[in-house]
Every structure is written in structure tokens, then in C-alpha cells.
């Protein structure tokens, strides 16, 4: 096999397909985006579904914070590990087939999680969920690059993330409500059934390319060739700067929303299941608004580093406010969570920045590697923050229950803020290609 063929992308990103507007009808486009966003709703729910029920699981199975950190982060480790072979799989079989196949793993993961009564079983269920959801972001992104113009990518990524984050909303107050009525185990069986239905919709509605478009004129890369070609991907100027901000930009926020926000307000403020569900709900809703608001800012500024800088440093600032004022309760705590959700919505711009570094030949694997950084970062930061919180001895609350002290969460949230600032210091020197208007 020639050197040129070895360096072809594992996930073809921009094809010769006719751009949207020249062929497919509006209804076709709307249905396509709706179903692709729906499959991502499943992923967003499952990845963030531990946060609101974490105190209940910890109490039922007598889990320490370190164990909760491992339980939640197992999803992200499995998701990240799947990214490189996923590129070759998408290249061989197409994103539609990959999404249909992986839904089965996600459904199985929901069932295992619902029926397990040990940390090992629950963690295995989370691993299956992570593997099952691993194609639910890269698959849609690959399809968008084949259906739409490159200049629309950041906006579409923002739409995918924004609508998909409705799944995060479901993982807050609605999950708390369902848990109160039916228990968290039955709820996950319901979610598994819903995921199976969405998988059927993907099979019926989604197509890899617009009707009549020519497929990519290259031979699909093998898994071996995909690994060989990664060397060129990481040598592209700016890769490591983008890797740094991807590693913490999303993961710092989701470590709060998807894991420690619930235990924090339970241990420090005495919130019950419904109260913590409501608080996390408004934070997730603010994040959705933020994703839509931040998505087009690269075109507004003509560059990407400025909006990413504003978003990253604002996120760090909100984490510090959470450290020192999050225990005030009432409107103060709600305001901090809402502001944190909104400013952390800058991730579509950093995703667009990563895409802009690569030409058509390498963009597929480039995005895949940066997505690996994003999900691997969640695993690392959730596990690390769990170790930090677990290092502090529990204290007795006013109700007589043993809880982690405020200083434990202050240390964890301060660590997350420091991680973001450190990543930004690396990221700010990345090359930033000018964003064109059309």
C-alpha cells in the first residue's frame, strides 16, 4: 500500500456531495438533523445521568467519592478508547451503519446498569453505555461535513450540541422525578427502550450522503493504516494546543453538572432529590442556550481564539465563585450554576477551531483525535476530582448524616478552574485560520 493511501482519513469529512439547498428538500434536511440530534440526546442523557442520583446510588451501595468518580468516568474512558477504531469503522461502513450497530451496546448498557447491585456491575454498564454512544457525535459530524458547506460547521456543531443537550436536561429534574416515582433502576430500563426506538429512526431516516451524491473517491483505510496515519495528524501545527483546551474545556463543566453538582448541594446545602434535580435542570438549560449563542461567534469575530478565551476564562471564574459563594444557597447558588452553564457553552467554537486546522484529507481523523481528548479529559477530571473530594474525611451534618465538608468541594472546584486556566495558557498560541463569511 502506498504512503498516500496510508494517510487517508479514517473518517471522510468533506465529500463531493452537492451542498444543501441544491438538491435535498427542506423536509429531508429537517428530518435528518432532528434524528441526528435525537441520537445525541441519548448520549448526553447517559453520560450525565449519574449526577442527580449519585447520592442515592452512594447511599444504596455505600460508595465513597472516589468510587463515584470511577463509576461516572467509566463512560468517558470507554467512549474515548473507541474513537480511533471508530474512525476506521465509519470509513468502511459509513456513519449510519455504525450508529445503528452501536445503539445495541447502549441499550445493553442500560439494562446491565439497571440490574446490577455491585460497583463492578454498575461500572460495566457504564462502559457499555460509553462504547454504545461513541458514534453518536462523530457520526453526525461526519454526515454534516458531507451534506453542508464547511463554513456552516461550527453552527451545525452548536446545533447538534445544543439540541442534544436536551438529554442533559432529562438527566436532571425529569430523572429525579422518575427516580422518585419508579426508582432509578426502572428509569434506566425505560431509557434503554427509548434508545432502541431512536436507533430505528436512524435506520429509516438517516443517509450518509444527499441523494445522488458521489461517494468519496478513495479506498477505505484499515485499522492499521488509521493508527499509522495518526502521526501526521498530531504533527499538524496547533494540534497540541487544541488538544489541551479540548481536554478540559468541556470536562471541567461536565464534572460539575454530570457528577459533583448533585452531591455538593446535597452535602453542603441539604438539598433533596427534587431540589438538586431542579438546580441541575436550570444549569443544563442555560448550557443549551449558551451552546446556541456561542456557535456562530467565530463568524462574528472572524477568529476563534477570542470567543474560546472569553468562554474558558469565564468558566474558570464561575468555578471559583462556586468555591467561595456556592454555599450561600437560594438565588446566589442558582445564579452561579446558571452562569456556569451558559459560559461553558463555548465548546462548539473550539470544535470548529480544531476542524479548521485540517484539510479534507486529514479532517476526519483530526476531529476524532480531538474528540478523544474531550472524552478522555472528562474521565481524567472526574476521577481526579473524586480522589480530591474523597481525601477529606466526612463530617456530621445538621441532620446527623455523614457528608463531605465544604472544603472538599472547594478543593475539587478550584482544581477544575486551575485546569482550565492552564489549558488556556497552552491553547492561546494556536494558529487561528480566519473564518470566512461564506
N, C-alpha and C positions, 0 to 999 in steps of 0.2 A: 504494500500500500504506500502511496506517495506521501511525502511530508505535508503537502497541501491538503490531502484528504484527511489526514490525521488531525488537522487543526480546524476542521469544520465544526460549527457549533453543535452541541448535543441537543439544543432546543432551538430550532429555526425561529427567528423572531420577526423578520420583515420579509414578506414574500412579494411576488409579483402580482398578488391578488388585486383586483380592482378596488380602489378606495371606496369607502362608504359614500353613498349618495349617487354613485354611478350605476349601481345595479340593484342591491337588495332594497326591499321596501321598508318603510318606517316600522311597520308592524313586526317584520322579521328582526330588525335591529333591536327594537324594544324587548321582544321576547328573548332574544339572545342574551342581552345584558341582564335582564331580570333573572333568568335561570342561572347565569354565571354568578351573579350576586347572591342568589339563594343558596348555592352550594357553599359559598364562602360564609354565609350566615351560620351554617352548621359548624364550620371550622372555628369561627370566632366564639360561638357558644361553648364548644367543648374545651377549647384552650383556656377559657376564663371561668369555667364552671366550678372551680374549687373555692374561690374567694368567699362567696356568700355562705357556703355550707361548711367552710373549714372548721369553725368552732364546733359544729355538730359532729363532723367526722372525727375530730381530735378527741372529743369527749366520748364518743361511742367506742373508738378503738384505742383510746389512751395514747395518742400520738404526741410527741414533742415537736417544737417548731422545726427542728432540723428534719424530722421525718415528713412534716407537711411540705417543707421546701422541696424535698426529693420527690414526693408524690406529685406535686403540681408540675415541677420542672421536667419530669419524665416525658411528658407530652412533647415538650420542645426539643429535648435531646433526640427523640425518635424522629421528629419532623426534620430537624437539621441533618441528621445522618442520612435521610432518604434523598436529600436534594441532588447530590451528584449522580447517583444511578437514575434518579428521576429524569434528569436531562436526556440521557441516552434512551430511556424508555419512551419519553414523549416524542423524541425524534423518530424512533422506529414505528410506534403505533399511533401517534397523534394524541393531543391533549384530551380529546373527548373520550377515547377508549380508556386512557389512564384514569380519568376522573370516575368513570363508571366502575372500573375494577376496584379502585381504592375505597369507594363507598362501602363495599362489603366489609373491609377491615374496620372502618369507623363504626359500623353497626355492631360488629362483633365486640369491639372495644366497649361500647355502651353496655352490652349485655354482661360482659365479664365484670365491669365496674359495678354494675347493679347487684350482682350476685355474690361478690367477694366480701369476706368478713375478716381479711388479713391485709396488712400493709403490702405484702408481696402481690396478692391478687389484685388489689386496687391499682398498684403501680403498673402491673402488667396490662390492665385495662387501659390505663393512660397511655402506655406505649403503643398499643394497638390503635387507639384514637389518633395519636400523633402520626403514625405511619399512614393511617387511612386518610387523614386530612392533608397529607403532604403535597398533593397535587392540586388542592383547591384554590391556591393562589397563583402558582406558576402556570397551571393550565389556562385559566382565564387571561393572564397577562400574555401568554403566547398567542392565544386566539385574538386578543386585541391588536397585537402587532401585525396580524395577518389581515385584519378587517379595516383598520383605521390608519390615518396618517400619523407619522412619528410625532408631529407637534401636538397631537391630542393625547399623548401617552400619559403625561402627568395628571391631566384632568380625569382621564379614564381610571387611572390608578387611584385617584382620590375618590371617584365614584364607587369603585369596587370596594375600597376600604371603608368608605362612609356607609354605604348601604349594608355591606357585610357586617359592619359593627353593630347592626341591629341584633345580631346574635349575642353580642356582649350585653346589650340591654336585657335580652331574655335570661342571661346568666346572673341578673341582679334581682330586682324585686319580683319578676314573674317566677324565677326559680325559687326564691324564698317562699312565695305564696304556694306554689305547687308542693314544695317540701313540707310546708305546714299542713297541707291537706292530705297528701298521699305519701309523703316521705321521699327522701332523695333517691332511694333505690328505684321505686316505681317511676319516678320522674325520668330517670335515665333510660328506662325501657321505652317510655313514650318518645323520648328524643331519638332513640335508635330507629323507631318506626318512622318518624318524620324524615330522618336522613335517608332511609330507603326510598321513600316517596320522591324526594328531591333527586336521588340518583336516577329514577325512572324518567323524570322530567329532562335531565341532561341527555339521556339516551334519545328522547323523542325530539327535542328542540335544537340542541347544540350541534353545529357543524364546524369543522376545523377551519374551513375557508368559505368565503362567499361562493355562491353557486356560479360555476363557470370559470373560477379562478384556476390558474395553473399551479400545480404543486411546486415546491422548491426543487430547483434543478441540481440536486446533489444526492449522493448516496448517504443514507443514514450512518452516523458514527456508531461504532461498537462501544461497549462499556470501557474496554481497554483504551480505545482511542480517546474517549472522553477524559479519562484521567491523564493521558499523555498531553492532551491539549490544554490542561489547566495551567501548565507552566506559562503559556503565553498570556492567559487571562490575568494572572497575578502580576505579570511584568508590565502591564499597561500603566502608564503614568497616572497616578491618582487612586489606584486600586486600594492600597493600604489605608489611605486617608478615608476613603469611603467605607472601607471595612470597619474602621474604628467607630464611625458615627452610626453605622448600621448595627453594630454590636450592642450599643447602649441606648440609641435614640428611642426605640420602641420598647425595649425590655425594661428600662427603668420605670416607665409609666405603668406597664402591664404588671410589673411586680407588685405595684400598689393596688391597682384595680382588680387584677385577677387572682391575688393571693393575700397580701398583708393588710389591705384596707379593711376587710371584714374583721379579722382578729384584732386590729388596732382599735377600732371603735367599740368592739365588744369588751376588750380588756381594760381600756383606758376610760371609756365613757359609759360603759354598761349597756350598750345597745343590744336589743334582742334581734331575733332573726328578721322580723319585718322592718325594723328601723335600719339595720345595716343594708338590707336589700334596697330600701328607698334611697339611702345615701349613695350607694354604688350606682343605682339607676341614673340619678341626675348627673353623676360624673361621666358615665358612659354616654348619656345623651349629649352632654357638652362636647365629648370627644367626637361624636358623629358630626356635629356642627363644625367643629374645628377641622376635620378631615376635608369637608367640602370647601371650607373657607380657605384653607392653605393650599389646596390642589392647584389652583390657577396662579398662585403668586409668582411662580417662576417666570411666567409670561408677563406679569405685571411689572416685575423688576428687571426683566431681561437677563437675569442671572439667578443662580440657585443658592449660592453660599450665604447671601444676606438673609433670605427668609429662613433657611435652616439654622443660621446663627441665632436669629431672634427667637425661634421656636425652642431650640436646645437650651439656651441660657435662661429663657423664661421658665422652662420645665424645671431646671435646676433650682431656680428661685422659689417656685411653688413647693418643691420638696423641702426646702429649708423652712419655708413658712409652716409647712405641715409639722416639721420638727418642733417648732417653738410656739405655735399658736393652734395646732390641730386639736389640742386637748381642751380648748375653750368650750366646745360644744355649740349647739344651736346654729345660728346664722353664720358664725365665723367658720366653723368646720365645714359646713355646706359650701360656703363661698370658696374656700381653699380647694376642695375637691372639684368643684365646677371649673374653676380657673385652671387647675392642673389638667383636667380632661381636655379643655379647649386648646391650650398652648401646646400640648403634646401631639396635636393633630398635624404637625409639620412633616410627618413621615412620607406622604406622597411626593414631596419635593425632593427629599433625599433619595427616594427610589428613582425619580426622574433623573436626578444627577448621575446616579450610577449607570442608568441606561445610556446617557449621553456620552459616556467615556468610550463606548464600544461601537465599532462599525457593524454592518449587517452580519459579517462572518462570525463575530465573537459575542454579539449582544446576548444571545441566549444563555451561554454559559456564564457570562459576566453577571447577569441578573441572578442566575441560580446561585453563584458563589456569594453574592451579597445577601440573598435571602437566607443562605446558610448562616451567615454572620448574624442576621437578625434573630433567627430562632435559636441559634447556639447561645447568643447573648442572653436570651430570656432564661435558658437553662442555667447558665453560669450565675446570673444575678439573683435569680430566685433561690438557688441553692446556697449562694454566699450569704444573702440576707437572712435566710433561715438559720444558718450557722451563727450569724451575729446575734439574732434575737435569742436563740437557744443558749447562748453563752451567759445570759443573765438569769439569775435564779428567780423562780416565781415568787410572788408576794400574795398576801391575802387581801382580797378586795373587800369593799364595804359589805357585800352580801355574804362574805365568808368563803367565796370561791378562790382557788389559786389561779392567778393570772400573771402574765408577763408585765413588768413595770414599764412606765412611760419611757424611761431612758433606753430600754431595749429597742423600742421602735424609733426613737430619735437617732440612735446609732445606725440603724438599718437605713432609714431615710436619708441621713447625712451621707452615708456611703454611696447611695444611689445618686445623690446630687454631685458628689465628687467624681463619680464615674462619668457622668455626662460632661462636666467641665473638662476633664482630662481628655475625653474623646474629641471634644470640640477643638482643643488646642492642637490635636493632630490633624483634624479634618480641615481646618481653615486654610491650609496651604494647598489644597487640592486644586487641580486645573478645573476651570469652570467655563465650558463652552457656552457661547452666547446663545440665548433662546430666541429663535426666530418666531415671527408673528404668524406665519402660515407654512 
